[in-house]
Amino acid sequence: MVNRIDRYDTRASRWKYFSSDYRYAFAMLVGLTAFAPPSHSDSPIAQDASKSMHAGPLEFGLQSTYIYQHQNSFAAPYSPGYNSLIPSRERSYSFTTTALVAAHLWRGAVLYVNPEAYQSHVLSDLKGLGGPIDAEQQKGGGANRMTEYIARAFLRQTWNLGGADVALSPGLTQVTDTVKSHRLVVSAGRMSITDIFDTSPIAGDPRGNFMNWSFVTYGGFDYAADLRGYTTGIAIEYYSDDWALRYGHFQIPAIPNTPSMDTRLLKAFGEQVEIEHDHKLGDLPGVVKVLAYRDVGNMGNYTAAVVAGAALGTPPDITTTRSLNTKVGFGIHIEQSLLPDLSLFMRWSTNNGKYEEASFAEIDRQLQIGLSGSGNRWGRAEDNYGIAYAINEISRAHRNYLAAGGLGAFVGDGYLNYRPEDVFEAYYKVALPYHTQLSFDYQNIANPGYNSDRHGPVNVFGVRLHFSYF
């Protein structure tokens, strides 16, 4: 077993000054903004570029995001275990750049392809937190070098069934379009489940709002995905004015939290169903979503691992108990505008907590609540800010496993004095020229890894530079 303290000493010297990879990623992002037209719609350059980007059967787009974070030191009564958050000061970064190539094939059909490059240096090897600090680092850690891959490649077919016109905004998974309020949409191929399920304009995008994994989606939603957060399958959506119904069936990892996916789609899979209703309280819009999911896959059993470890007189090992098991979970998501420029959001989620995480964060139950608004009141209408708080919990079986010395995908101090992990995050995003945004972020995390012996709190300061053009 590798000594964590020795690993940190090496990491600290590596970060004494900006690494060459860090400078490369930062310079690449800044350079992209130099070739983008101003974001003012009345700019002749912007209009000409828009015509060239979106004319004809092909459309193109681009995003790049750089996140730098610094964790302050915190008190810990004993040396970290293999899966512990290192108590000394650490720095981390992530950089992604993603292209959009969208091809209009026939009426209502668009093929989306997202080539992506990723580079990072992760905090404590991405260990020690139920809710890690940078959701972009879900893409597989990193080795201080660029990794290129195809993030998404899927076909979306839309059948308009009547009703009012609905304008869709452009992004990596959607071209600018006007559809009908009654429609059927089928998406098939490689994508992220969170592209379609539990979407939110104010909480769920680490490139634009909250960075911590706790706010990407429901904490208890162990959605099927490979190591980078993508999977292959099919999603069906039916829209009827204020209502939407969605169903998805996707590949699940053959081995939890690895790139290897199980191809037995009828035997091992992740599926989910979601009901959404949009409403208004007075003139203020809101939405309520309810999601249920089921993962059927190769996952270890916490209780069986504890029993086996006790019989052998060794710490339990979840990997020795893996077999075809079923995890089920539920979530409720509410968003409500309180003022024209201020919105409230809340998510609650849980799963049965019997089995290890197949794909997502090591959280079995969660409550999160937050506010998001714009800077309109002080003359910065394009700026945004948010504050949020999450209580992350794990099941009794999960606690017993960690207390006996077991290691999960992300946490495991070798001992556990259990308390829920509390995550607070606040950010302010400044709109800059040339389709660029600069964000300042603060996170405060108590009881990292659910261990009150290492209460902290852990203070993390971050800055994010984001460029997008669609």
LODREN-887407 format. One record per residue (C-alpha): residue number from 0; x, y, z; residue in one letter. Coordinates in nm, 2 decimals. Each point is the difference from the previous one (the first is absolute). Layout:
<sites>
<site NUM,<X,Y,Z>,A>,
...
</sites>
This chain:
<sites>
<site 0,<0.00,0.00,0.00>,M>,
<site 1,<0.13,0.34,-0.10>,V>,
<site 2,<0.09,0.24,0.28>,N>,
<site 3,<-0.23,0.30,-0.04>,R>,
<site 4,<0.23,0.25,0.18>,I>,
<site 5,<0.28,-0.09,-0.23>,D>,
<site 6,<-0.23,0.06,-0.30>,R>,
<site 7,<-0.09,0.34,0.14>,Y>,
<site 8,<0.36,0.11,0.05>,D>,
<site 9,<0.06,-0.07,-0.37>,T>,
<site 10,<-0.31,0.17,-0.10>,R>,
<site 11,<0.08,0.31,0.21>,A>,
<site 12,<0.34,0.05,-0.17>,S>,
<site 13,<-0.16,-0.05,-0.34>,R>,
<site 14,<-0.24,0.29,0.08>,W>,
<site 15,<0.25,0.24,0.16>,K>,
<site 16,<-0.02,0.20,-0.33>,Y>,
<site 17,<-0.25,-0.03,-0.28>,F>,
<site 18,<0.07,-0.32,-0.19>,S>,
<site 19,<0.06,0.01,-0.38>,S>,
<site 20,<-0.33,-0.19,-0.05>,D>,
<site 21,<-0.18,0.26,0.21>,Y>,
<site 22,<0.14,0.28,-0.21>,R>,
<site 23,<-0.08,-0.18,-0.32>,Y>,
<site 24,<-0.37,-0.06,0.09>,A>,
<site 25,<-0.04,0.36,0.12>,F>,
<site 26,<0.16,0.15,-0.31>,A>,
<site 27,<-0.20,-0.22,-0.23>,M>,
<site 28,<-0.33,0.12,0.16>,L>,
<site 29,<0.10,0.37,-0.01>,V>,
<site 30,<0.11,-0.04,-0.36>,G>,
<site 31,<-0.34,-0.13,-0.10>,L>,
<site 32,<-0.16,0.33,0.11>,T>,
<site 33,<0.22,0.19,-0.24>,A>,
<site 34,<-0.17,-0.16,-0.30>,F>,
<site 35,<-0.36,0.04,0.12>,A>,
<site 36,<-0.21,0.29,-0.10>,P>,
<site 37,<-0.15,0.23,0.26>,P>,
<site 38,<-0.31,-0.13,0.17>,S>,
<site 39,<-0.21,0.30,-0.10>,H>,
<site 40,<-0.27,-0.11,-0.24>,S>,
<site 41,<0.01,0.32,-0.19>,D>,
<site 42,<0.37,-0.04,-0.09>,S>,
<site 43,<0.05,-0.05,-0.37>,P>,
<site 44,<0.28,-0.24,0.07>,I>,
<site 45,<-0.22,-0.20,0.23>,A>,
<site 46,<-0.28,-0.01,-0.26>,Q>,
<site 47,<0.23,-0.11,-0.27>,D>,
<site 48,<0.16,-0.27,0.22>,A>,
<site 49,<-0.34,-0.12,0.10>,S>,
<site 50,<-0.10,-0.05,-0.36>,K>,
<site 51,<0.31,-0.19,-0.08>,S>,
<site 52,<-0.03,-0.22,0.32>,M>,
<site 53,<-0.37,-0.09,-0.06>,H>,
<site 54,<-0.06,0.01,-0.37>,A>,
<site 55,<-0.06,-0.32,-0.20>,G>,
<site 56,<-0.03,-0.36,0.11>,P>,
<site 57,<0.29,0.02,0.25>,L>,
<site 58,<0.03,0.21,0.32>,E>,
<site 59,<0.30,0.05,0.22>,F>,
<site 60,<0.07,0.12,0.35>,G>,
<site 61,<0.27,0.00,0.27>,L>,
<site 62,<0.04,0.02,0.37>,Q>,
<site 63,<0.31,0.01,0.22>,S>,
<site 64,<0.02,0.01,0.38>,T>,
<site 65,<0.29,0.03,0.24>,Y>,
<site 66,<-0.05,-0.04,0.37>,I>,
<site 67,<0.27,0.06,0.26>,Y>,
<site 68,<-0.06,-0.08,0.37>,Q>,
<site 69,<0.20,0.03,0.32>,H>,
<site 70,<-0.08,-0.19,0.32>,Q>,
<site 71,<0.12,0.14,0.33>,N>,
<site 72,<0.15,-0.23,0.26>,S>,
<site 73,<-0.23,-0.14,0.27>,F>,
<site 74,<0.05,-0.18,0.33>,A>,
<site 75,<-0.02,-0.38,0.01>,A>,
<site 76,<0.08,-0.21,0.31>,P>,
<site 77,<0.16,-0.29,-0.19>,Y>,
<site 78,<0.18,-0.05,-0.33>,S>,
<site 79,<-0.22,-0.05,-0.30>,P>,
<site 80,<-0.10,-0.34,-0.13>,G>,
<site 81,<0.04,-0.10,-0.36>,Y>,
<site 82,<-0.34,0.16,-0.09>,N>,
<site 83,<0.03,0.30,0.23>,S>,
<site 84,<0.01,0.37,-0.10>,L>,
<site 85,<0.36,0.11,0.07>,I>,
<site 86,<-0.01,0.27,0.28>,P>,
<site 87,<0.29,0.21,-0.14>,S>,
<site 88,<-0.05,0.27,-0.25>,R>,
<site 89,<-0.07,-0.12,-0.35>,E>,
<site 90,<-0.06,0.15,-0.34>,R>,
<site 91,<-0.19,-0.14,-0.29>,S>,
<site 92,<-0.12,0.09,-0.35>,Y>,
<site 93,<-0.21,-0.13,-0.29>,S>,
<site 94,<-0.02,0.10,-0.36>,F>,
<site 95,<-0.25,-0.11,-0.26>,T>,
<site 96,<-0.05,0.11,-0.36>,T>,
<site 97,<-0.30,-0.14,-0.19>,T>,
<site 98,<-0.11,0.05,-0.36>,A>,
<site 99,<-0.35,-0.04,-0.14>,L>,
<site 100,<-0.05,-0.14,-0.35>,V>,
<site 101,<-0.38,-0.03,-0.08>,A>,
<site 102,<-0.13,-0.14,-0.32>,A>,
<site 103,<-0.36,0.05,-0.12>,H>,
<site 104,<-0.08,-0.33,-0.17>,L>,
<site 105,<-0.38,0.03,-0.08>,W>,
<site 106,<-0.30,0.17,0.15>,R>,
<site 107,<0.03,0.00,0.38>,G>,
<site 108,<0.32,-0.21,0.00>,A>,
<site 109,<0.33,0.14,0.13>,V>,
<site 110,<0.32,-0.20,0.05>,L>,
<site 111,<0.21,0.15,0.29>,Y>,
<site 112,<0.38,-0.08,0.04>,V>,
<site 113,<0.21,0.15,0.28>,N>,
<site 114,<0.37,-0.05,-0.03>,P>,
<site 115,<0.15,0.08,0.34>,E>,
<site 116,<0.35,0.05,0.15>,A>,
<site 117,<0.06,-0.01,0.37>,Y>,
<site 118,<0.29,0.07,0.24>,Q>,
<site 119,<0.02,0.02,0.38>,S>,
<site 120,<0.19,-0.03,0.32>,H>,
<site 121,<-0.25,-0.12,0.27>,V>,
<site 122,<-0.02,0.07,0.37>,L>,
<site 123,<0.12,-0.30,0.21>,S>,
<site 124,<-0.03,-0.23,-0.30>,D>,
<site 125,<-0.38,0.07,0.01>,L>,
<site 126,<-0.03,-0.17,0.34>,K>,
<site 127,<-0.14,0.10,0.33>,G>,
<site 128,<-0.33,0.17,-0.08>,L>,
<site 129,<-0.35,-0.12,-0.06>,G>,
<site 130,<-0.04,0.32,-0.21>,G>,
<site 131,<0.33,0.08,-0.17>,P>,
<site 132,<0.08,0.36,-0.07>,I>,
<site 133,<0.01,0.01,-0.38>,D>,
<site 134,<-0.26,-0.19,-0.20>,A>,
<site 135,<0.21,0.04,-0.31>,E>,
<site 136,<0.24,-0.25,0.16>,Q>,
<site 137,<-0.25,-0.28,-0.04>,Q>,
<site 138,<0.16,-0.04,-0.34>,K>,
<site 139,<0.26,-0.24,0.13>,G>,
<site 140,<0.25,0.18,0.22>,G>,
<site 141,<0.28,0.10,-0.23>,G>,
<site 142,<0.38,-0.04,-0.05>,A>,
<site 143,<0.09,0.36,-0.07>,N>,
<site 144,<-0.04,-0.06,-0.37>,R>,
<site 145,<-0.27,0.05,-0.26>,M>,
<site 146,<-0.23,-0.30,-0.07>,T>,
<site 147,<-0.22,0.01,-0.31>,E>,
<site 148,<-0.32,-0.20,-0.05>,Y>,
<site 149,<-0.35,0.02,-0.14>,I>,
<site 150,<-0.22,0.11,0.29>,A>,
<site 151,<-0.33,-0.03,-0.18>,R>,
<site 152,<-0.13,-0.14,-0.34>,A>,
<site 153,<-0.37,-0.03,-0.01>,F>,
<site 154,<-0.30,0.04,-0.23>,L>,
<site 155,<-0.30,0.20,0.11>,R>,
<site 156,<-0.33,-0.02,-0.18>,Q>,
<site 157,<-0.28,0.24,0.08>,T>,
<site 158,<-0.36,-0.04,-0.12>,W>,
<site 159,<-0.21,0.31,0.04>,N>,
<site 160,<-0.36,-0.08,0.10>,L>,
<site 161,<-0.15,0.35,0.01>,G>,
<site 162,<-0.05,0.27,0.26>,G>,
<site 163,<0.18,0.32,0.06>,A>,
<site 164,<0.35,0.08,-0.12>,D>,
<site 165,<0.29,-0.06,0.25>,V>,
<site 166,<0.34,0.15,-0.06>,A>,
<site 167,<0.30,-0.22,0.09>,L>,
<site 168,<0.33,0.17,0.09>,S>,
<site 169,<0.33,-0.14,-0.15>,P>,
<site 170,<0.26,-0.20,0.19>,G>,
<site 171,<0.22,-0.31,-0.03>,L>,
<site 172,<-0.31,-0.22,-0.03>,T>,
<site 173,<-0.25,0.23,-0.16>,Q>,
<site 174,<0.00,0.21,-0.32>,V>,
<site 175,<-0.20,0.32,-0.01>,T>,
<site 176,<-0.35,-0.12,-0.09>,D>,
<site 177,<-0.37,0.08,0.03>,T>,
<site 178,<-0.22,-0.30,0.08>,V>,
<site 179,<-0.36,-0.06,0.11>,K>,
<site 180,<-0.13,-0.03,0.35>,S>,
<site 181,<-0.14,-0.34,-0.09>,H>,
<site 182,<0.28,-0.22,-0.12>,R>,
<site 183,<0.18,-0.33,0.02>,L>,
<site 184,<0.38,-0.01,0.02>,V>,
<site 185,<0.22,-0.31,-0.03>,V>,
<site 186,<0.38,0.02,0.07>,S>,
<site 187,<0.22,-0.30,-0.07>,A>,
<site 188,<0.38,-0.05,0.03>,G>,
<site 189,<0.27,0.11,0.22>,R>,
<site 190,<-0.08,0.29,0.24>,M>,
<site 191,<-0.03,0.09,0.37>,S>,
<site 192,<-0.32,-0.09,0.19>,I>,
<site 193,<0.01,0.34,0.16>,T>,
<site 194,<-0.03,0.16,-0.35>,D>,
<site 195,<-0.36,-0.11,0.01>,I>,
<site 196,<-0.10,-0.09,0.36>,F>,
<site 197,<0.00,0.25,0.29>,D>,
<site 198,<0.11,0.28,-0.21>,T>,
<site 199,<0.01,0.35,0.15>,S>,
<site 200,<0.12,0.34,-0.11>,P>,
<site 201,<0.11,0.10,0.35>,I>,
<site 202,<0.14,-0.32,0.16>,A>,
<site 203,<0.17,-0.28,-0.19>,G>,
<site 204,<0.27,0.15,-0.22>,D>,
<site 205,<0.35,0.03,0.15>,P>,
<site 206,<0.10,0.20,-0.30>,R>,
<site 207,<-0.25,0.28,0.08>,G>,
<site 208,<-0.13,-0.03,0.35>,N>,
<site 209,<0.08,-0.22,0.31>,F>,
<site 210,<0.32,-0.20,-0.03>,M>,
<site 211,<-0.04,-0.26,0.28>,N>,
<site 212,<-0.13,-0.34,-0.10>,W>,
<site 213,<-0.27,0.03,0.26>,S>,
<site 214,<-0.19,0.25,-0.22>,F>,
<site 215,<0.05,-0.17,-0.34>,V>,
<site 216,<-0.32,-0.20,0.04>,T>,
<site 217,<-0.17,-0.20,0.28>,Y>,
<site 218,<0.27,-0.12,0.24>,G>,
<site 219,<-0.18,-0.34,0.03>,G>,
<site 220,<-0.03,-0.04,-0.38>,F>,
<site 221,<0.26,-0.25,-0.09>,D>,
<site 222,<-0.06,0.06,-0.37>,Y>,
<site 223,<0.16,-0.25,-0.24>,A>,
<site 224,<0.32,0.14,-0.16>,A>,
<site 225,<0.36,-0.09,-0.08>,D>,
<site 226,<0.29,0.16,0.17>,L>,
<site 227,<-0.04,0.32,-0.19>,R>,
<site 228,<-0.38,0.03,0.07>,G>,
<site 229,<-0.13,-0.13,-0.34>,Y>,
<site 230,<-0.19,-0.31,-0.10>,T>,
<site 231,<-0.18,-0.15,-0.30>,T>,
<site 232,<-0.38,-0.06,-0.02>,G>,
<site 233,<-0.33,0.15,-0.09>,I>,
<site 234,<-0.23,0.27,0.15>,A>,
<site 235,<-0.36,0.07,-0.09>,I>,
<site 236,<-0.16,0.33,0.09>,E>,
<site 237,<-0.37,0.10,-0.04>,Y>,
<site 238,<-0.09,0.37,0.04>,Y>,
<site 239,<-0.36,0.12,0.05>,S>,
<site 240,<-0.01,0.38,0.08>,D>,
<site 241,<0.10,0.03,0.37>,D>,
<site 242,<0.07,-0.38,0.04>,W>,
<site 243,<0.28,-0.22,-0.10>,A>,
<site 244,<0.06,-0.37,0.04>,L>,
<site 245,<0.34,-0.16,-0.06>,R>,
<site 246,<0.14,-0.36,-0.01>,Y>,
<site 247,<0.36,-0.11,-0.05>,G>,
<site 248,<0.18,-0.34,-0.03>,H>,
<site 249,<0.38,0.01,0.00>,F>,
<site 250,<0.31,-0.20,0.04>,Q>,
<site 251,<0.15,-0.04,0.35>,I>,
<site 252,<0.37,-0.06,0.08>,P>,
<site 253,<0.11,-0.36,0.00>,A>,
<site 254,<0.22,0.08,0.29>,I>,
<site 255,<-0.11,0.30,0.22>,P>,
<site 256,<0.16,0.33,-0.07>,N>,
<site 257,<0.21,-0.12,-0.30>,T>,
<site 258,<-0.01,0.07,-0.37>,P>,
<site 259,<-0.11,-0.36,-0.08>,S>,
<site 260,<-0.37,-0.01,-0.08>,M>,
<site 261,<-0.23,-0.30,0.02>,D>,
<site 262,<-0.14,-0.08,-0.34>,T>,
<site 263,<-0.28,-0.22,0.12>,R>,
<site 264,<-0.27,0.27,-0.03>,L>,
<site 265,<-0.29,-0.23,0.09>,L>,
<site 266,<0.18,-0.16,0.30>,K>,
<site 267,<0.21,0.29,0.14>,A>,
<site 268,<-0.11,0.36,-0.03>,F>,
<site 269,<-0.09,0.32,0.15>,G>,
<site 270,<-0.35,0.13,-0.06>,E>,
<site 271,<-0.20,0.30,0.13>,Q>,
<site 272,<-0.33,0.16,-0.04>,V>,
<site 273,<-0.07,0.37,0.06>,E>,
<site 274,<-0.32,0.21,0.02>,I>,
<site 275,<0.02,0.38,-0.03>,E>,
<site 276,<-0.26,0.27,0.05>,H>,
<site 277,<0.06,0.37,-0.07>,D>,
<site 278,<-0.22,0.24,0.18>,H>,
<site 279,<-0.04,0.37,0.10>,K>,
<site 280,<-0.06,0.16,0.34>,L>,
<site 281,<-0.14,0.32,-0.11>,G>,
<site 282,<0.23,0.11,-0.28>,D>,
<site 283,<0.30,-0.19,0.14>,L>,
<site 284,<0.09,-0.33,-0.17>,P>,
<site 285,<0.09,-0.32,0.18>,G>,
<site 286,<0.05,-0.37,-0.06>,V>,
<site 287,<-0.04,-0.32,0.18>,V>,
<site 288,<0.17,-0.32,-0.10>,K>,
<site 289,<-0.03,-0.36,0.14>,V>,
<site 290,<0.25,-0.26,-0.10>,L>,
<site 291,<0.03,-0.38,0.07>,A>,
<site 292,<0.29,-0.21,-0.11>,Y>,
<site 293,<0.12,-0.36,0.00>,R>,
<site 294,<0.35,-0.13,-0.05>,D>,
<site 295,<0.05,-0.36,-0.08>,V>,
<site 296,<0.37,-0.08,-0.01>,G>,
<site 297,<0.31,-0.15,0.14>,N>,
<site 298,<0.01,0.17,0.35>,M>,
<site 299,<0.15,-0.11,0.33>,G>,
<site 300,<-0.22,-0.05,0.32>,N>,
<site 301,<0.11,0.19,0.31>,Y>,
<site 302,<-0.14,-0.24,0.25>,T>,
<site 303,<0.13,-0.31,-0.17>,A>,
<site 304,<0.35,0.17,-0.02>,A>,
<site 305,<-0.01,0.07,0.38>,V>,
<site 306,<-0.10,-0.36,0.08>,V>,
<site 307,<0.27,-0.14,-0.22>,A>,
<site 308,<0.27,0.23,0.14>,G>,
<site 309,<-0.10,-0.10,0.36>,A>,
<site 310,<0.03,-0.37,-0.08>,A>,
<site 311,<0.35,0.05,-0.14>,L>,
<site 312,<0.11,0.25,0.26>,G>,
<site 313,<0.08,0.26,-0.27>,T>,
<site 314,<-0.16,0.34,-0.10>,P>,
<site 315,<-0.30,-0.06,-0.23>,P>,
<site 316,<0.06,0.03,-0.37>,D>,
<site 317,<-0.31,0.09,-0.21>,I>,
<site 318,<0.16,-0.13,-0.32>,T>,
<site 319,<-0.01,-0.36,0.12>,T>,
<site 320,<-0.38,0.01,0.02>,T>,
<site 321,<-0.09,0.13,-0.34>,R>,
<site 322,<-0.29,-0.16,-0.18>,S>,
<site 323,<-0.31,0.10,-0.19>,L>,
<site 324,<-0.19,0.22,0.24>,N>,
<site 325,<-0.28,0.26,-0.02>,T>,
<site 326,<0.02,0.35,0.14>,K>,
<site 327,<-0.32,0.21,0.00>,V>,
<site 328,<-0.03,0.37,0.09>,G>,
<site 329,<-0.23,0.30,-0.01>,F>,
<site 330,<0.04,0.38,-0.02>,G>,
<site 331,<-0.21,0.32,0.01>,I>,
<site 332,<0.12,0.32,-0.16>,H>,
<site 333,<-0.18,0.34,0.05>,I>,
<site 334,<0.09,0.33,-0.15>,E>,
<site 335,<-0.19,0.32,0.06>,Q>,
<site 336,<0.06,0.36,-0.09>,S>,
<site 337,<-0.04,0.22,0.30>,L>,
<site 338,<0.07,0.32,-0.19>,L>,
<site 339,<0.06,0.07,-0.37>,P>,
<site 340,<0.38,-0.02,0.07>,D>,
<site 341,<0.01,-0.25,0.29>,L>,
<site 342,<-0.09,-0.38,0.01>,S>,
<site 343,<-0.01,-0.26,0.27>,L>,
<site 344,<0.08,-0.37,-0.07>,F>,
<site 345,<-0.02,-0.31,0.21>,M>,
<site 346,<0.08,-0.37,-0.06>,R>,
<site 347,<-0.06,-0.30,0.22>,W>,
<site 348,<0.11,-0.35,-0.09>,S>,
<site 349,<0.06,-0.34,0.14>,T>,
<site 350,<0.09,-0.36,-0.11>,N>,
<site 351,<-0.02,-0.34,0.17>,N>,
<site 352,<0.37,0.04,0.12>,G>,
<site 353,<0.08,-0.38,-0.01>,K>,
<site 354,<0.25,0.01,-0.29>,Y>,
<site 355,<0.31,0.19,-0.10>,E>,
<site 356,<-0.02,0.30,-0.24>,E>,
<site 357,<0.00,-0.12,-0.36>,A>,
<site 358,<0.08,0.34,-0.16>,S>,
<site 359,<-0.05,0.32,0.21>,F>,
<site 360,<0.08,0.15,0.33>,A>,
<site 361,<0.02,-0.20,0.33>,E>,
<site 362,<-0.33,0.14,0.13>,I>,
<site 363,<-0.31,-0.21,0.09>,D>,
<site 364,<-0.23,0.28,0.13>,R>,
<site 365,<0.00,0.37,-0.05>,Q>,
<site 366,<-0.18,0.33,0.05>,L>,
<site 367,<0.12,0.31,-0.18>,Q>,
<site 368,<-0.14,0.35,-0.01>,I>,
<site 369,<0.12,0.32,-0.16>,G>,
<site 370,<-0.06,0.33,-0.16>,L>,
<site 371,<0.11,0.13,-0.34>,S>,
<site 372,<-0.03,0.35,-0.14>,G>,
<site 373,<0.12,0.26,-0.24>,S>,
<site 374,<0.19,0.33,0.06>,G>,
<site 375,<-0.28,0.20,-0.15>,N>,
<site 376,<-0.06,0.20,0.32>,R>,
<site 377,<0.35,0.15,-0.02>,W>,
<site 378,<0.01,0.05,-0.37>,G>,
<site 379,<0.17,-0.33,-0.09>,R>,
<site 380,<-0.29,-0.19,-0.16>,A>,
<site 381,<0.22,-0.25,-0.17>,E>,
<site 382,<0.18,-0.09,0.33>,D>,
<site 383,<-0.12,-0.30,0.21>,N>,
<site 384,<0.04,-0.12,0.35>,Y>,
<site 385,<-0.10,-0.29,0.21>,G>,
<site 386,<0.01,-0.14,0.36>,I>,
<site 387,<-0.08,-0.35,0.09>,A>,
<site 388,<0.01,-0.25,0.29>,Y>,
<site 389,<-0.01,-0.38,-0.02>,A>,
<site 390,<-0.02,-0.27,0.27>,I>,
<site 391,<0.16,-0.32,-0.14>,N>,
<site 392,<-0.07,-0.33,0.19>,E>,
<site 393,<0.07,-0.37,-0.04>,I>,
<site 394,<-0.21,-0.30,0.10>,S>,
<site 395,<0.05,-0.20,0.31>,R>,
<site 396,<0.15,-0.29,-0.20>,A>,
<site 397,<0.24,0.24,-0.17>,H>,
<site 398,<0.10,0.15,0.34>,R>,
<site 399,<0.07,-0.34,0.15>,N>,
<site 400,<0.22,-0.09,-0.30>,Y>,
<site 401,<0.22,0.32,0.04>,L>,
<site 402,<0.01,-0.04,0.38>,A>,
<site 403,<0.15,-0.35,-0.04>,A>,
<site 404,<0.28,0.14,-0.21>,G>,
<site 405,<-0.15,-0.05,-0.35>,G>,
<site 406,<0.08,0.23,-0.29>,L>,
<site 407,<-0.26,0.14,-0.24>,G>,
<site 408,<0.05,0.15,-0.34>,A>,
<site 409,<0.08,0.34,0.16>,F>,
<site 410,<0.00,-0.02,0.38>,V>,
<site 411,<0.14,-0.22,0.27>,G>,
<site 412,<0.22,0.13,0.29>,D>,
<site 413,<0.05,-0.35,0.15>,G>,
<site 414,<-0.24,0.10,0.28>,Y>,
<site 415,<-0.32,0.19,0.02>,L>,
<site 416,<-0.16,0.23,0.27>,N>,
<site 417,<-0.30,0.06,-0.22>,Y>,
<site 418,<-0.16,0.34,-0.06>,R>,
<site 419,<-0.16,0.13,-0.32>,P>,
<site 420,<0.22,0.19,-0.24>,E>,
<site 421,<-0.10,0.37,-0.02>,D>,
<site 422,<0.08,0.19,-0.32>,V>,
<site 423,<-0.04,0.38,-0.04>,F>,
<site 424,<0.08,0.17,-0.33>,E>,
<site 425,<-0.02,0.36,-0.12>,A>,
<site 426,<0.11,0.14,-0.33>,Y>,
<site 427,<-0.02,0.33,-0.20>,Y>,
<site 428,<0.03,-0.01,-0.38>,K>,
<site 429,<0.11,0.31,-0.19>,V>,
<site 430,<-0.10,0.04,-0.36>,A>,
<site 431,<0.29,0.11,-0.22>,L>,
<site 432,<0.03,0.09,-0.37>,P>,
<site 433,<0.06,-0.26,-0.26>,Y>,
<site 434,<-0.24,-0.27,0.13>,H>,
<site 435,<0.21,-0.04,0.32>,T>,
<site 436,<-0.09,-0.02,0.36>,Q>,
<site 437,<0.22,0.02,0.31>,L>,
<site 438,<-0.13,-0.16,0.33>,S>,
<site 439,<0.12,0.02,0.36>,F>,
<site 440,<-0.10,-0.30,0.22>,D>,
<site 441,<0.02,-0.09,0.37>,Y>,
<site 442,<-0.08,-0.34,0.15>,Q>,
<site 443,<-0.02,-0.10,0.37>,N>,
<site 444,<-0.02,-0.37,0.07>,I>,
<site 445,<-0.05,-0.15,0.35>,A>,
<site 446,<0.06,-0.36,0.09>,N>,
<site 447,<0.17,-0.10,-0.32>,P>,
<site 448,<-0.05,-0.36,-0.08>,G>,
<site 449,<-0.28,-0.01,0.26>,Y>,
<site 450,<0.26,-0.01,0.28>,N>,
<site 451,<-0.05,0.25,0.29>,S>,
<site 452,<0.35,-0.09,0.13>,D>,
<site 453,<0.12,0.19,-0.30>,R>,
<site 454,<-0.26,0.27,0.03>,H>,
<site 455,<0.19,0.29,-0.16>,G>,
<site 456,<-0.16,0.20,-0.14>,P>,
<site 457,<0.18,-0.02,-0.33>,V>,
<site 458,<0.02,0.34,-0.17>,N>,
<site 459,<0.04,0.00,-0.38>,V>,
<site 460,<0.04,0.31,-0.21>,F>,
<site 461,<-0.04,-0.02,-0.38>,G>,
<site 462,<0.00,0.20,-0.32>,V>,
<site 463,<-0.15,-0.10,-0.33>,R>,
<site 464,<0.05,0.13,-0.35>,L>,
<site 465,<-0.26,-0.11,-0.26>,H>,
<site 466,<-0.04,0.07,-0.37>,F>,
<site 467,<-0.29,-0.12,-0.21>,S>,
<site 468,<-0.13,0.08,-0.35>,Y>,
<site 469,<-0.30,-0.17,-0.16>,F>,
</sites>
